[in-house]
Amino acid sequence: MPIIGYIEYKRREFCKDVKCPVQGELNAQEEGSPRYEQIRKTCQTDCKRTTYQFHHWLIDKGYFIVRTGS
């Protein structure tokens, strides 16, 4: 649920901004195609970046990580 006055992180925004080579390969494919899904598995199992890098990228870009109270 969006918070008024804020924008949500868009899928793969980090990957595109850091010019991930895997993201470049994905961009060259039709989303949902067999080759696209094959490349996407690299993101799921062998990401070239760390959560530390992602977290600090979020901070640098002004993102907040928000969690509901439930």
N, C-alpha and C positions, 0 to 999 in steps of 0.2 A: 504494500500500500504506500503510495507516494506521500511525502510530507510536503505540505503547501510551502511554496517558495524554494523548493529544492528539486534537483533533477536526479533521476536514478542512473546508475552505471549502465551503460549499454554493453551488450554482449560483445566480447572480444575487443573492446575499446583499448585496453592495455596492450593486447597483442599487436594491434594495428599501430599504436603509437610508438612502441619500441621496435617496430619493423621486424617482427618475428618471421623468420624464413618459412616456418610451417604455415603461418597465417597467409603469407604470400602465395603458397601453393594452394591453400583453400580458396583464396580469392580467384584463382584461375579456373576453378571448377564450378560446375552447377551445384548449388546447394541441394543435398539429398541424393546426389548421384552416387553410384557405388565407389568411384574414386574419391569423391569428397568424404564419404564416410570412412574410407580406409585411412585417409590422411588425418581425419579428425581423431582417430584412435591414438595417434601420436600425442595429441594434446591431452588426452585422458590418461595415458599411461607413461608418457616419457616427455613431459613438458620441459622445455629448454630453460625456463625461468624458475625462480624460487618464490615461495610465498612471501619471503622477506622482501624481495624486489617488488612484488605486486603490492604489498602493504605500503611500502614507502612511496611507490608511484601514486597510490590513492591519496596519501597524505599530501604529497607535492602538488597534486591536481585539485586539492581542496575537498576531497570526498570525506564523508563521515560514515563510519560503520554503525548502523542503528539496529537495535534488536527490540522486539516487542516485549512487554512486561509479563507475558503469560508463560 
